[in-house]
Amino acid sequence: MRLDVLLRYLAFFWIAILSLASLEYWQLKPQTGFLQLKQAAVASGWYLPAFYSHIFGSSLILICGYFQFGRKSLEKASQHRVLGNIYVFGTLFFAAPGAYVMSFFIDRGIAVLLSFLVQNTLWILSTFATIYYIKKGNMKAHSDMAVRSYSLAFAAVTLRFYVWLFNIFGNGAHFQHNYVIIALLSWVPNLLIAEFFIRRKVYSAAIPGDLH
């Protein structure tokens, strides 16, 4: 099995897990699940809107973005355009802004804060770049930036995976001190893998020419 195909299966599995896990928050109760640990942040009045904006927006864009790399989507300009618009809108107006606000309530040190701020900024810039290049008619650059943007969006999945992995196999030891490692692992490897695939031209398939 090709590496990119295997990663697509793994990505779909973890996106499904994350999306299902977010269903409990549709009740909009501020003492549900993870929010029970963030009551001080919830009391600020800023955290809860940002949290809902991020998790609901992320669930939507992760699903839409996943299907953007399928051959069927690439062969159908209208479908690709609709999913792309949802992804861009959901990222720039919900998921990324929510992540920015949430970053300031993590309270795990300046290194962790900077890691999330850098990741989020690169995510926004790469998403804007996908719009810029498609408007310019540069399909290759548009495709490459879309891969980078999605790899950064996928940090929402990998962060939770590493937190789970560390708690299971590390028994939570020194969790506070090692959270910076988890924060960096959530997006740096994703971006490196994206660059690997871009340079290997795995996702350089022609994008529908009438998208712009």
Buried (B, 14 or more C-beta within 10 A) or exposed (E): EEEBEEEBEEBBEBBEBBBEBBEEBEEEEBEEEEBEEBEEBBEEEBBBEBBBBBBBBBBBBBBBBBBBBBEEBBEBBEBBBEBBEBBBBBBBEBBBBBBBBBBBBBEBBEEBBEBBBBBBEBBBEBBBBBBEBBEEEBBEBBBBBBBBBBBBBBBBBBBBBBBEEBEEEEEEEEBEEBBBBBBBBBBBBBBEBBBEBBEEEBBBEEBBEEBB
